Amino acid sequence: MGDEGKKESSEEGCECGEFSGQRASLTDEVIYDVADFYKVFGDSTRIKILYALMEGELNVTDLVLALDMTQSAVSHQLRVLRQNDLVKFRKDGKTVYYSLDDSHVKTLLQQGLEHILHKKVYE
């Protein structure tokens, strides 16, 4: 099957599926991968880091200060987020800057927040 049903996203190197009424073939492998993907969002520390990165790229020190966490805890969670392609990094000398991997991550976070705020009342 060629690139039919796909279109180039504005994100560099991202080809996003276009559903247009067609149901994607959900194999067991795809279902397991999606389940694993959402498991990463099951940790409140990782959610805090992702929300902080929604504002732009930050280094570990910035995240430690913003979230009042230890460097070890932030680094560990960043490793999990990197391994699951939710954050990316770039080096500038000895400093490593982290940012959200792409706009899909930001969209997922925004949609999750909207859903929770829609369903629950917070003071």
MIKE-881125 format. One line per field, with one value per residue: residue number from 1; residue in three letters; chain; x, y, z of N, C-alpha, C, O, CB in turn. Coordinates in steps of 0.2 Angstrom, whole numbers, plus 5000, padded with zeros to 4 digits. Glycine has a CB too. Example, Ala and Ser with C-alpha at 12.3 -4.5 7.8 and 13.67 -1.06 7.14 Angstrom:
<torlums>
i 1/2
aa ala/ser
ch A/A
n.east 5066/5064
n.north 4972/4989
n.up 5039/5035
ca.east 5062/5068
ca.north 4978/4995
ca.up 5039/5036
c.east 5066/5064
c.north 4984/5000
c.up 5039/5039
o.east 5071/5067
o.north 4983/5006
o.up 5042/5040
cb.east 5057/5070
cb.north 4978/4997
cb.up 5045/5029
</torlums>
This chain:
<torlums>
i 1/2/3/4/5/6/7/8/9/10/11/12/13/14/15/16/17/18/19/20/21/22/23/24/25/26/27/28/29/30/31/32/33/34/35/36/37/38/39/40/41/42/43/44/45/46/47/48/49/50/51/52/53/54/55/56/57/58/59/60/61/62/63/64/65/66/67/68/69/70/71/72/73/74/75/76/77/78/79/80/81/82/83/84/85/86/87/88/89/90/91/92/93/94/95/96/97/98/99/100/101/102/103/104/105/106/107/108/109/110/111/112/113/114/115/116/117/118/119/120/121/122/123
aa met/gly/asp/glu/gly/lys/lys/glu/ser/ser/glu/glu/gly/cys/glu/cys/gly/glu/phe/ser/gly/gln/arg/ala/ser/leu/thr/asp/glu/val/ile/tyr/asp/val/ala/asp/phe/tyr/lys/val/phe/gly/asp/ser/thr/arg/ile/lys/ile/leu/tyr/ala/leu/met/glu/gly/glu/leu/asn/val/thr/asp/leu/val/leu/ala/leu/asp/met/thr/gln/ser/ala/val/ser/his/gln/leu/arg/val/leu/arg/gln/asn/asp/leu/val/lys/phe/arg/lys/asp/gly/lys/thr/val/tyr/tyr/ser/leu/asp/asp/ser/his/val/lys/thr/leu/leu/gln/gln/gly/leu/glu/his/ile/leu/his/lys/lys/val/tyr/glu
ch A/A/A/A/A/A/A/A/A/A/A/A/A/A/A/A/A/A/A/A/A/A/A/A/A/A/A/A/A/A/A/A/A/A/A/A/A/A/A/A/A/A/A/A/A/A/A/A/A/A/A/A/A/A/A/A/A/A/A/A/A/A/A/A/A/A/A/A/A/A/A/A/A/A/A/A/A/A/A/A/A/A/A/A/A/A/A/A/A/A/A/A/A/A/A/A/A/A/A/A/A/A/A/A/A/A/A/A/A/A/A/A/A/A/A/A/A/A/A/A/A/A/A
n.east 5004/5003/5007/4994/4980/4987/4994/5006/5011/5012/5022/5039/5045/5034/5021/5004/4991/4976/4960/4947/4934/4937/4941/4955/4966/4967/4978/4983/4996/4996/4986/4992/5003/4997/4991/5003/5008/4999/5000/5012/5007/5002/5008/5010/5021/5027/5017/5017/5030/5029/5019/5026/5035/5027/5027/5039/5056/5066/5080/5087/5090/5081/5069/5070/5070/5057/5048/5051/5058/5070/5085/5089/5076/5069/5078/5076/5063/5063/5070/5062/5051/5058/5062/5049/5046/5040/5046/5060/5077/5090/5107/5117/5133/5138/5125/5109/5094/5077/5061/5044/5040/5033/5019/5008/5009/5007/4994/4987/4989/4982/4969/4967/4967/4956/4946/4945/4943/4930/4923/4924/4922/4932/4939
n.north 4994/5011/5028/5033/5040/5047/5062/5075/5082/5098/5097/5093/5080/5072/5061/5061/5051/5051/5050/5051/5045/5031/5017/5013/4999/4990/4981/4968/4972/4985/4990/4986/4994/5007/5006/5005/5018/5027/5023/5030/5042/5040/5045/5057/5065/5065/5071/5084/5088/5088/5097/5109/5109/5113/5127/5129/5125/5118/5116/5103/5109/5120/5114/5107/5118/5124/5114/5110/5098/5085/5083/5071/5064/5072/5069/5055/5054/5061/5053/5042/5049/5053/5040/5036/5044/5056/5068/5078/5081/5094/5098/5111/5115/5109/5109/5102/5104/5102/5098/5097/5083/5084/5093/5084/5079/5090/5093/5082/5083/5096/5092/5082/5089/5098/5089/5084/5096/5099/5088/5088/5099/5111/5121
n.up 5000/4995/4998/4999/5006/5016/5022/5020/5035/5043/5052/5053/5044/5047/5044/5044/5047/5037/5041/5035/5035/5034/5042/5052/5051/5065/5072/5083/5088/5085/5094/5106/5106/5106/5119/5127/5124/5130/5143/5148/5151/5163/5174/5186/5188/5176/5168/5173/5169/5155/5154/5158/5148/5137/5136/5130/5126/5139/5150/5161/5174/5173/5174/5186/5195/5192/5194/5207/5211/5212/5204/5199/5199/5189/5178/5177/5173/5161/5153/5152/5145/5133/5128/5124/5114/5117/5121/5114/5112/5112/5110/5117/5118/5134/5139/5139/5131/5132/5124/5118/5108/5096/5088/5091/5104/5112/5108/5113/5127/5129/5125/5135/5147/5144/5144/5157/5164/5159/5163/5177/5192/5198/5211
ca.east 5000/5007/5005/4987/4977/4991/4996/5011/5009/5017/5028/5045/5045/5028/5015/4999/4985/4970/4955/4941/4929/4940/4944/4962/4967/4969/4980/4985/5002/4995/4983/4997/5008/4993/4990/5009/5009/4995/5003/5017/5003/4999/5012/5009/5027/5028/5013/5020/5036/5026/5015/5031/5038/5022/5029/5045/5061/5070/5085/5085/5090/5075/5063/5071/5067/5050/5044/5053/5060/5077/5088/5088/5069/5068/5081/5073/5056/5064/5072/5055/5048/5062/5061/5042/5045/5036/5051/5066/5082/5096/5113/5121/5138/5136/5118/5104/5088/5071/5055/5039/5042/5029/5012/5003/5010/5004/4987/4985/4989/4977/4963/4966/4965/4949/4941/4945/4939/4924/4919/4924/4922/4938/4939
ca.north 5000/5017/5034/5035/5041/5050/5068/5078/5087/5104/5095/5091/5072/5068/5059/5060/5047/5055/5045/5052/5039/5025/5014/5010/4992/4989/4974/4968/4975/4993/4991/4986/5000/5013/5006/5007/5025/5030/5022/5035/5048/5038/5047/5064/5069/5066/5076/5090/5090/5089/5104/5114/5110/5116/5134/5130/5121/5119/5111/5100/5114/5124/5109/5106/5124/5125/5109/5109/5091/5083/5083/5064/5063/5075/5066/5049/5055/5064/5047/5038/5053/5052/5033/5035/5049/5062/5074/5077/5086/5096/5100/5117/5114/5104/5110/5099/5107/5097/5101/5092/5080/5087/5096/5079/5079/5096/5092/5077/5086/5100/5088/5079/5095/5100/5084/5084/5102/5098/5083/5089/5106/5113/5128
ca.up 5000/4995/5003/4998/5013/5020/5019/5024/5040/5044/5056/5049/5044/5050/5039/5048/5043/5036/5042/5030/5035/5033/5049/5052/5053/5071/5073/5091/5089/5085/5100/5112/5106/5109/5126/5130/5124/5135/5150/5149/5153/5169/5180/5187/5187/5169/5166/5175/5165/5149/5154/5158/5141/5133/5136/5126/5128/5145/5152/5167/5179/5173/5176/5193/5198/5190/5197/5214/5211/5212/5197/5198/5197/5183/5173/5176/5170/5155/5150/5150/5140/5127/5125/5121/5109/5119/5121/5111/5115/5108/5115/5116/5122/5139/5141/5135/5131/5130/5121/5116/5102/5091/5090/5093/5111/5115/5107/5118/5134/5129/5125/5141/5151/5142/5145/5164/5166/5157/5167/5185/5194/5202/5214
c.east 5004/5006/4998/4984/4981/4993/5002/5009/5014/5023/5033/5045/5039/5023/5010/4993/4979/4964/4949/4936/4931/4943/4951/4962/4970/4971/4982/4991/5001/4991/4987/5001/5004/4993/4997/5010/5005/4997/5008/5013/5001/5003/5012/5015/5029/5024/5015/5026/5033/5022/5020/5034/5033/5024/5035/5050/5065/5075/5083/5085/5083/5069/5064/5068/5060/5046/5046/5054/5067/5079/5088/5081/5067/5071/5078/5067/5058/5067/5067/5052/5051/5061/5054/5041/5040/5040/5057/5071/5087/5101/5116/5127/5137/5129/5114/5097/5082/5065/5050/5041/5039/5022/5007/5003/5006/4996/4984/4984/4983/4970/4962/4964/4958/4944/4940/4941/4932/4919/4919/4924/4928/4937/4946
c.north 5006/5022/5037/5035/5044/5057/5071/5083/5093/5103/5092/5083/5069/5067/5057/5056/5051/5049/5045/5047/5032/5023/5011/5003/4992/4982/4974/4972/4983/4994/4991/4992/5006/5012/5007/5015/5029/5029/5027/5041/5046/5041/5054/5068/5070/5071/5083/5093/5091/5096/5109/5115/5113/5124/5135/5125/5123/5114/5108/5105/5118/5120/5108/5112/5125/5120/5107/5101/5091/5082/5075/5062/5065/5071/5059/5049/5057/5058/5043/5042/5052/5045/5032/5040/5055/5068/5072/5082/5088/5098/5107/5117/5108/5104/5106/5102/5102/5101/5095/5089/5083/5090/5091/5079/5084/5096/5087/5079/5091/5097/5085/5084/5097/5095/5084/5090/5102/5094/5085/5097/5107/5120/5131
c.up 5000/5000/5002/5005/5018/5017/5023/5029/5040/5048/5052/5050/5047/5045/5044/5044/5043/5036/5037/5030/5035/5040/5048/5054/5060/5073/5081/5092/5089/5092/5106/5112/5108/5116/5130/5130/5129/5142/5152/5153/5160/5175/5180/5186/5180/5166/5167/5171/5158/5148/5154/5151/5136/5132/5131/5129/5135/5146/5159/5173/5179/5176/5183/5197/5198/5194/5204/5215/5211/5205/5195/5196/5191/5177/5172/5172/5162/5150/5147/5144/5133/5124/5122/5116/5110/5119/5117/5114/5110/5113/5112/5121/5127/5141/5136/5136/5128/5128/5119/5109/5096/5093/5093/5101/5114/5114/5112/5125/5134/5129/5132/5147/5150/5145/5153/5167/5164/5161/5175/5186/5199/5205/5213
o.east 5009/5003/4997/4985/4979/4993/5002/5005/5019/5028/5031/5045/5040/5021/5010/4992/4977/4964/4946/4935/4927/4946/4952/4958/4976/4967/4982/4991/5003/4993/4987/5003/5007/4993/4997/5013/5008/4996/5008/5016/4997/5001/5013/5015/5031/5025/5014/5026/5035/5023/5019/5036/5035/5022/5037/5049/5065/5075/5078/5080/5081/5065/5059/5064/5056/5040/5042/5051/5071/5075/5086/5080/5064/5068/5078/5066/5054/5065/5066/5050/5048/5060/5054/5035/5037/5037/5058/5069/5088/5100/5116/5126/5136/5127/5114/5095/5083/5064/5052/5044/5042/5021/5002/4998/5002/4992/4978/4979/4980/4966/4956/4959/4954/4939/4934/4937/4928/4914/4915/4926/4929/4935/4946
o.north 5007/5020/5042/5031/5045/5058/5069/5087/5093/5106/5088/5080/5063/5072/5052/5058/5055/5045/5040/5044/5028/5027/5007/5001/4993/4978/4979/4975/4986/4999/4995/4995/5011/5017/5011/5018/5033/5033/5028/5044/5051/5038/5058/5074/5075/5075/5087/5098/5096/5099/5115/5120/5114/5126/5140/5122/5129/5109/5110/5104/5119/5123/5108/5111/5127/5122/5103/5098/5095/5080/5074/5058/5062/5069/5057/5045/5055/5057/5041/5039/5052/5045/5028/5041/5057/5074/5067/5086/5086/5101/5108/5119/5103/5100/5107/5103/5098/5107/5089/5093/5084/5089/5093/5078/5083/5097/5088/5078/5091/5099/5085/5082/5098/5097/5083/5089/5105/5095/5082/5101/5103/5124/5137
o.up 5004/5005/5004/5009/5024/5011/5029/5027/5037/5048/5047/5055/5048/5041/5047/5038/5047/5032/5035/5024/5035/5044/5043/5058/5060/5075/5084/5097/5094/5095/5111/5117/5112/5120/5135/5135/5132/5147/5158/5157/5163/5181/5176/5184/5178/5161/5163/5169/5155/5144/5151/5149/5130/5126/5129/5134/5136/5143/5162/5177/5185/5179/5187/5202/5202/5196/5208/5220/5209/5200/5189/5191/5187/5172/5166/5167/5158/5144/5142/5140/5128/5118/5118/5114/5106/5119/5115/5118/5104/5118/5106/5126/5125/5144/5130/5142/5123/5130/5119/5105/5091/5099/5096/5104/5119/5119/5115/5128/5139/5133/5134/5151/5155/5147/5155/5171/5168/5162/5178/5182/5204/5201/5215
cb.east 4995/5007/5010/4983/4974/4998/4990/5016/5010/5013/5026/5051/5051/5025/5017/4996/4984/4970/4952/4944/4924/4946/4939/4967/4971/4964/4987/4986/5007/4990/4977/5001/5010/4987/4988/5015/5007/4988/5006/5021/4998/4998/5020/5006/5033/5028/5006/5023/5041/5021/5010/5036/5040/5015/5030/5048/5067/5064/5092/5090/5096/5074/5064/5078/5071/5049/5044/5048/5057/5079/5096/5090/5064/5070/5089/5072/5052/5070/5077/5051/5047/5070/5062/5037/5043/5032/5053/5065/5086/5093/5119/5116/5140/5141/5116/5104/5087/5069/5056/5032/5041/5028/5009/5005/5017/5006/4985/4990/4996/4977/4963/4972/4970/4949/4944/4952/4943/4923/4922/4931/4915/4945/4937
cb.north 5000/5020/5039/5030/5034/5046/5073/5081/5084/5110/5090/5094/5071/5073/5054/5066/5041/5058/5045/5054/5041/5024/5009/5015/4988/4992/4973/4960/4974/4995/4985/4979/5001/5013/4998/5003/5027/5028/5015/5037/5050/5031/5045/5066/5065/5059/5075/5090/5084/5083/5104/5112/5103/5115/5137/5137/5120/5119/5115/5094/5118/5126/5103/5105/5130/5125/5103/5111/5087/5077/5085/5060/5065/5082/5065/5046/5060/5069/5043/5038/5060/5053/5028/5035/5046/5060/5075/5079/5082/5102/5095/5123/5120/5105/5117/5091/5113/5093/5106/5095/5072/5082/5100/5072/5079/5103/5090/5071/5090/5105/5083/5075/5100/5102/5077/5083/5108/5096/5076/5086/5108/5112/5127
cb.up 5006/4988/5001/4994/5015/5021/5019/5019/5047/5047/5062/5051/5048/5056/5034/5051/5047/5029/5049/5024/5030/5028/5052/5056/5047/5077/5069/5092/5083/5079/5101/5111/5099/5105/5128/5127/5117/5134/5150/5143/5149/5169/5179/5194/5190/5165/5169/5183/5164/5147/5160/5163/5139/5135/5143/5126/5123/5151/5153/5169/5179/5166/5172/5195/5196/5183/5193/5219/5205/5216/5197/5204/5203/5183/5175/5183/5173/5155/5154/5156/5142/5129/5131/5127/5102/5125/5128/5103/5120/5103/5114/5117/5126/5144/5142/5137/5127/5137/5115/5116/5102/5085/5084/5090/5113/5111/5100/5118/5135/5123/5119/5143/5151/5135/5143/5167/5164/5149/5166/5188/5197/5198/5221
</torlums>
